[in-house]
Amino acid sequence: MTTPSYQNKSDGIQRQDFSTMPLGRNNFIIMAVAGIMIVLGFLLMLGGSSTPEQFNPDIFSTRRIVVGPAICFLGFVVMAIAVCLKPRKK
């Protein structure tokens, strides 16, 4: 009985060569940081709303209309860079 060429004869499990992986470890770390930045941006945009009976001036705060969207946008840019970044060769 012959074993297929893609299997290791000792344990029968196919191993993948990590040099052929399209993304490296650093790419995934940068993607995780970008994901955290995106979630943080959305959390900074959260807050109470105005009702017809009472106006809430906090809806126009700098944190909600400038800081939160800027951090979220930068997170999306960093995510795109992490995907496009070429992994280092050993």
C-alpha positions in Angstrom: 0.0 0.0 0.0 1.5 3.4 -1.0 0.9 6.7 0.8 0.0 9.8 -1.1 2.9 12.2 -1.6 1.3 15.1 0.3 1.2 13.1 3.6 4.0 12.6 6.1 4.7 8.9 6.3 5.1 9.0 10.1 1.8 10.4 11.2 -0.4 10.8 8.2 -1.0 14.5 8.9 -0.4 17.0 6.1 1.9 19.9 7.2 1.8 23.4 5.6 4.9 25.3 4.9 4.7 28.6 6.7 6.8 30.4 4.1 3.8 30.1 1.7 1.4 31.9 4.1 0.1 35.1 2.6 0.1 37.0 5.9 2.7 36.8 8.6 2.5 37.1 12.4 3.1 40.8 12.3 0.2 41.3 9.9 -2.1 39.7 12.4 -0.8 41.7 15.3 -1.3 45.0 13.3 -4.8 43.8 12.3 -5.7 43.2 15.9 -4.5 46.7 16.9 -6.6 48.1 14.0 -9.7 46.2 15.2 -9.2 47.6 18.7 -8.9 51.1 17.2 -12.1 50.7 15.2 -14.1 49.4 18.3 -12.6 52.2 20.4 -13.7 54.8 17.8 -17.3 53.5 17.9 -17.3 53.4 21.7 -16.2 57.0 21.8 -19.1 57.9 19.5 -21.7 56.4 21.9 -23.8 58.5 24.2 -27.3 59.7 25.1 -29.6 61.2 22.5 -31.9 64.1 22.5 -35.7 63.7 23.0 -38.5 65.9 21.7 -39.0 67.1 25.3 -35.4 67.8 26.2 -32.4 68.8 24.1 -29.0 67.2 25.0 -26.1 69.4 23.9 -23.7 66.5 24.4 -24.6 65.2 20.9 -22.3 67.9 19.5 -19.3 67.2 21.8 -15.9 67.0 20.2 -15.4 63.5 21.4 -18.5 62.3 19.5 -18.1 64.2 16.2 -14.3 64.5 15.8 -12.2 62.2 18.0 -14.4 59.0 17.7 -14.7 59.1 13.9 -11.0 60.0 13.5 -9.8 57.1 15.5 -12.3 54.8 13.7 -11.1 56.0 10.3 -7.4 55.6 11.3 -8.3 52.0 12.4 -9.7 51.3 8.9 -6.6 52.8 7.3 -4.3 50.7 9.6 -6.3 47.6 8.7 -5.8 48.2 5.0 -2.1 48.7 5.5 -1.9 45.5 7.6 -3.5 43.5 4.8 -1.3 45.0 2.1 1.9 44.8 4.1 4.3 42.1 2.7 5.4 39.7 5.4 9.1 39.5 6.2 11.1 36.6 4.8 13.3 34.6 7.2 
